């Protein structure tokens, strides 16, 4: 990634060696870190981070705008992927365009 603060990326639930990342709800847990209680008293995911599927695998979609608004949160997401040796797909789509 060249410009970390503006790159949209996807964390795919596969290690670089192709093994599935566990536990099976890892994407929801990771996105839960970025959740907040809304006015209706329900937890709501950040508009910049969300769970989904990418090519049939669990994934977390990270909107590059997060890097501009909350650089530490953006780096946390990127570091999580790197620390767990997970595949990262750069600049594929925004959170609104999840596959």
MDAnalysis code that builds the backbone (N, CA, C; Angstrom):
import MDAnalysis as mda
import numpy as np

u = mda.Universe.empty(297, n_residues=99, atom_resindex=np.repeat(np.arange(99), 3), trajectory=True)
u.add_TopologyAttr("name", ["N", "CA", "C"] * 99)
u.add_TopologyAttr("resid", np.arange(1, 100))
u.add_TopologyAttr("resname", ["UNK", "UNK", "UNK", "UNK", "UNK", "UNK", "UNK", "UNK", "UNK", "UNK", "UNK", "UNK", "UNK", "UNK", "UNK", "UNK", "UNK", "UNK", "UNK", "UNK", "UNK", "UNK", "UNK", "UNK", "UNK", "UNK", "UNK", "UNK", "UNK", "UNK", "UNK", "UNK", "UNK", "UNK", "UNK", "UNK", "UNK", "UNK", "UNK", "UNK", "UNK", "UNK", "UNK", "UNK", "UNK", "UNK", "UNK", "UNK", "UNK", "UNK", "UNK", "UNK", "UNK", "UNK", "UNK", "UNK", "UNK", "UNK", "UNK", "UNK", "UNK", "UNK", "UNK", "UNK", "UNK", "UNK", "UNK", "UNK", "UNK", "UNK", "UNK", "UNK", "UNK", "UNK", "UNK", "UNK", "UNK", "UNK", "UNK", "UNK", "UNK", "UNK", "UNK", "UNK", "UNK", "UNK", "UNK", "UNK", "UNK", "UNK", "UNK", "UNK", "UNK", "UNK", "UNK", "UNK", "UNK", "UNK", "UNK"])
u.atoms.positions = np.array([
    [0.845, -1.176, 0.000],
    [0.000, 0.000, 0.000],
    [0.887, 1.235, 0.000],
    [0.581, 2.138, -0.862],
    [1.421, 3.312, -0.959],
    [0.971, 4.420, -0.011],
    [-0.265, 4.829, -0.084],
    [-0.767, 5.883, 0.783],
    [-1.744, 5.268, 1.775],
    [-1.249, 4.846, 2.923],
    [-2.068, 4.125, 3.892],
    [-3.287, 4.907, 4.340],
    [-3.169, 6.221, 4.427],
    [-4.266, 7.015, 4.955],
    [-5.432, 7.144, 3.991],
    [-5.310, 6.703, 2.760],
    [-6.430, 6.837, 1.831],
    [-6.759, 5.546, 1.104],
    [-6.125, 4.465, 1.446],
    [-6.339, 3.207, 0.743],
    [-7.481, 2.414, 1.359],
    [-8.465, 2.114, 0.546],
    [-9.524, 1.206, 0.939],
    [-8.975, -0.204, 0.802],
    [-9.267, -1.065, 1.770],
    [-8.772, -2.436, 1.667],
    [-9.745, -3.414, 2.295],
    [-9.521, -4.663, 1.979],
    [-10.331, -5.760, 2.501],
    [-9.397, -6.724, 3.215],
    [-9.781, -7.096, 4.427],
    [-9.062, -8.138, 5.152],
    [-9.817, -9.435, 4.892],
    [-9.171, -10.368, 4.260],
    [-9.795, -11.646, 3.910],
    [-9.460, -12.667, 4.981],
    [-10.420, -13.502, 5.340],
    [-10.250, -14.485, 6.405],
    [-9.443, -15.703, 6.021],
    [-8.407, -15.481, 5.253],
    [-7.462, -16.538, 4.883],
    [-6.056, -16.042, 5.176],
    [-5.241, -16.931, 5.730],
    [-3.844, -16.556, 5.918],
    [-3.168, -16.509, 4.553],
    [-1.984, -15.973, 4.508],
    [-1.251, -15.901, 3.247],
    [-0.957, -17.292, 2.701],
    [-0.975, -18.293, 3.582],
    [-0.776, -19.685, 3.152],
    [-2.077, -20.349, 2.730],
    [-3.218, -19.631, 2.865],
    [-4.503, -20.157, 2.415],
    [-5.339, -20.851, 3.470],
    [-4.904, -20.819, 4.745],
    [-5.692, -21.440, 5.820],
    [-6.777, -20.483, 6.296],
    [-7.952, -21.040, 6.635],
    [-9.040, -20.230, 7.173],
    [-8.663, -19.678, 8.532],
    [-9.008, -18.412, 8.759],
    [-8.750, -17.770, 10.035],
    [-9.889, -18.108, 10.980],
    [-9.570, -18.386, 12.215],
    [-10.552, -18.740, 13.245],
    [-10.479, -17.764, 14.395],
    [-11.524, -17.577, 15.149],
    [-12.800, -18.285, 15.118],
    [-13.658, -17.849, 13.929],
    [-14.726, -18.575, 13.678],
    [-15.546, -18.324, 12.499],
    [-16.222, -16.955, 12.524],
    [-16.375, -16.350, 13.695],
    [-17.008, -15.027, 13.774],
    [-15.978, -13.900, 13.937],
    [-14.753, -14.130, 13.478],
    [-13.682, -13.148, 13.651],
    [-14.031, -11.791, 13.032],
    [-14.695, -11.798, 11.878],
    [-14.997, -10.536, 11.189],
    [-15.976, -9.687, 12.011],
    [-16.999, -10.329, 12.542],
    [-17.968, -9.604, 13.361],
    [-17.324, -9.093, 14.652],
    [-16.451, -9.904, 15.232],
    [-15.753, -9.476, 16.450],
    [-14.857, -8.273, 16.178],
    [-14.111, -8.340, 15.083],
    [-13.219, -7.241, 14.749],
    [-14.017, -5.964, 14.476],
    [-15.101, -6.080, 13.753],
    [-15.925, -4.903, 13.467],
    [-16.618, -4.401, 14.729],
    [-16.864, -5.299, 15.671],
    [-17.460, -4.899, 16.944],
    [-16.586, -3.932, 17.713],
    [-15.285, -4.023, 17.525],
    [-14.363, -3.094, 18.173],
    [-14.647, -1.671, 17.704],
    [-15.129, -1.534, 16.486],
    [-15.398, -0.223, 15.904],
    [-16.875, 0.169, 16.014],
    [-17.648, -0.551, 16.808],
    [-19.073, -0.286, 16.953],
    [-19.348, 0.745, 18.032],
    [-20.550, 1.293, 17.963],
    [-21.003, 2.243, 18.974],
    [-22.506, 2.083, 19.145],
    [-23.010, 2.492, 20.284],
    [-24.444, 2.481, 20.496],
    [-25.048, 3.677, 19.784],
    [-26.098, 3.417, 19.004],
    [-26.784, 4.494, 18.309],
    [-27.921, 5.043, 19.155],
    [-28.634, 6.001, 18.601],
    [-29.745, 6.647, 19.301],
    [-30.841, 5.650, 19.667],
    [-30.986, 4.600, 18.868],
    [-32.022, 3.588, 19.141],
    [-31.552, 2.532, 20.139],
    [-30.422, 2.794, 20.792],
    [-29.860, 1.913, 21.821],
    [-29.491, 0.526, 21.295],
    [-29.041, 0.484, 20.074],
    [-28.560, -0.757, 19.473],
    [-27.144, -0.529, 18.998],
    [-26.353, -1.602, 19.065],
    [-24.990, -1.509, 18.550],
    [-25.051, -1.345, 17.038],
    [-24.178, -0.485, 16.538],
    [-24.144, -0.223, 15.107],
    [-22.689, -0.190, 14.663],
    [-22.393, -0.917, 13.577],
    [-21.034, -0.911, 13.040],
    [-20.670, 0.484, 12.553],
    [-19.393, 0.763, 12.565],
    [-18.875, 2.003, 12.006],
    [-19.242, 2.064, 10.523],
    [-19.515, 3.258, 10.004],
    [-19.777, 3.361, 8.560],
    [-18.527, 3.118, 7.715],
    [-17.373, 3.003, 8.360],
    [-16.106, 2.840, 7.644],
    [-15.515, 1.435, 7.740],
    [-16.134, 0.576, 8.546],
    [-15.646, -0.790, 8.731],
    [-16.852, -1.714, 8.822],
    [-16.840, -2.793, 8.046],
    [-17.966, -3.704, 8.114],
    [-17.605, -5.114, 7.692],
    [-18.293, -6.090, 8.285],
    [-18.060, -7.482, 7.893],
    [-18.796, -7.805, 6.600],
    [-18.320, -8.816, 5.916],
    [-18.968, -9.259, 4.690],
    [-18.268, -10.482, 4.144],
    [-18.533, -10.780, 2.899],
    [-17.898, -11.897, 2.204],
    [-17.122, -11.366, 1.007],
    [-15.984, -11.976, 0.756],
    [-15.181, -11.644, -0.417],
    [-14.765, -12.957, -1.054],
    [-15.259, -13.194, -2.254],
    [-14.976, -14.448, -2.969],
    [-15.295, -15.669, -2.109],
    [-16.398, -15.605, -1.368],
    [-16.851, -16.738, -0.567],
    [-16.186, -16.877, 0.790],
    [-15.319, -15.965, 1.149],
    [-14.631, -16.013, 2.442],
    [-15.086, -14.856, 3.321],
    [-15.078, -15.087, 4.639],
    [-15.365, -14.003, 5.580],
    [-14.344, -12.899, 5.345],
    [-14.807, -11.660, 5.506],
    [-13.921, -10.531, 5.246],
    [-14.371, -9.316, 6.048],
    [-13.454, -8.371, 6.179],
    [-13.754, -7.074, 6.775],
    [-13.363, -6.018, 5.746],
    [-14.311, -5.149, 5.441],
    [-14.115, -4.078, 4.481],
    [-13.767, -2.809, 5.240],
    [-12.651, -2.192, 4.878],
    [-12.187, -0.984, 5.557],
    [-12.138, 0.148, 4.537],
    [-12.952, 1.157, 4.770],
    [-13.000, 2.322, 3.899],
    [-11.780, 3.200, 4.191],
    [-11.077, 3.616, 3.165],
    [-9.880, 4.424, 3.317],
    [-10.104, 5.741, 4.034],
    [-11.338, 6.239, 4.038],
    [-11.625, 7.498, 4.743],
    [-11.391, 7.373, 6.243],
    [-11.424, 6.129, 6.759],
    [-11.142, 5.921, 8.174],
    [-9.750, 6.436, 8.524],
    [-8.805, 6.262, 7.620],
    [-7.439, 6.716, 7.850],
    [-7.322, 8.219, 8.024],
    [-8.202, 8.949, 7.375],
    [-8.198, 10.404, 7.501],
    [-8.895, 10.844, 8.784],
    [-9.963, 10.124, 9.164],
    [-10.750, 10.507, 10.340],
    [-10.175, 9.976, 11.641],
    [-9.748, 8.718, 11.629],
    [-9.229, 8.055, 12.828],
    [-7.995, 7.243, 12.458],
    [-6.845, 7.881, 12.299],
    [-5.638, 7.163, 11.858],
    [-5.255, 5.990, 12.745],
    [-5.450, 6.115, 14.057],
    [-5.083, 5.007, 14.953],
    [-5.989, 3.796, 14.724],
    [-7.262, 4.023, 14.496],
    [-8.191, 2.922, 14.230],
    [-7.845, 2.258, 12.902],
    [-7.490, 3.069, 11.914],
    [-7.099, 2.542, 10.615],
    [-5.864, 1.652, 10.752],
    [-4.862, 2.142, 11.462],
    [-3.647, 1.355, 11.665],
    [-3.931, 0.092, 12.466],
    [-4.859, 0.164, 13.427],
    [-5.232, -1.017, 14.197],
    [-5.769, -2.105, 13.264],
    [-6.646, -1.719, 12.344],
    [-7.213, -2.703, 11.413],
    [-6.122, -3.302, 10.526],
    [-5.264, -2.463, 10.017],
    [-4.176, -2.939, 9.162],
    [-3.210, -3.824, 9.941],
    [-2.867, -3.413, 11.157],
    [-1.959, -4.209, 11.981],
    [-2.569, -5.544, 12.370],
    [-3.883, -5.583, 12.616],
    [-4.552, -6.843, 12.927],
    [-4.330, -7.837, 11.782],
    [-4.540, -7.372, 10.570],
    [-4.358, -8.247, 9.407],
    [-2.908, -8.712, 9.295],
    [-1.987, -7.800, 9.450],
    [-0.577, -8.150, 9.316],
    [-0.113, -9.057, 10.448],
    [-0.530, -8.778, 11.672],
    [-0.120, -9.593, 12.820],
    [-0.641, -11.024, 12.725],
    [-1.799, -11.200, 12.075],
    [-2.392, -12.529, 11.938],
    [-2.121, -13.150, 10.573],
    [-1.229, -12.528, 9.798],
    [-0.799, -13.045, 8.498],
    [-1.974, -13.242, 7.542],
    [-2.952, -12.318, 7.614],
    [-4.141, -12.428, 6.768],
    [-3.933, -11.732, 5.432],
    [-4.650, -12.220, 4.433],
    [-4.580, -11.631, 3.111],
    [-5.252, -10.261, 3.117],
    [-4.639, -9.307, 2.431],
    [-5.172, -7.961, 2.297],
    [-5.327, -7.674, 0.810],
    [-6.509, -7.198, 0.436],
    [-6.770, -6.814, -0.948],
    [-6.909, -5.298, -0.957],
    [-6.030, -4.628, -1.662],
    [-5.999, -3.159, -1.682],
    [-6.999, -2.568, -2.677],
    [-7.642, -1.489, -2.241],
    [-8.400, -0.611, -3.127],
    [-9.456, -1.243, -4.000],
    [-10.026, -2.360, -3.580],
    [-10.973, -3.067, -4.437],
    [-12.320, -2.387, -4.488],
    [-12.895, -2.116, -3.337],
    [-14.224, -1.522, -3.317],
    [-14.455, -0.853, -1.961],
    [-15.416, 0.026, -1.951],
    [-15.757, 0.682, -0.692],
    [-16.638, -0.245, 0.130],
    [-16.901, 0.133, 1.344],
    [-17.729, -0.665, 2.223],
    [-19.127, -0.826, 1.651],
    [-19.594, 0.147, 0.872],
    [-20.931, 0.071, 0.266],
    [-20.988, -0.959, -0.851],
    [-19.833, -1.324, -1.390],
    [-19.809, -2.241, -2.526],
    [-19.392, -3.644, -2.154],
    [-19.689, -4.083, -0.933],
    [-19.268, -5.419, -0.492],
    [-19.831, -6.480, -1.418],
    [-19.006, -7.476, -1.706],
    [-19.466, -8.630, -2.517],
    [-20.172, -9.603, -1.616],
])
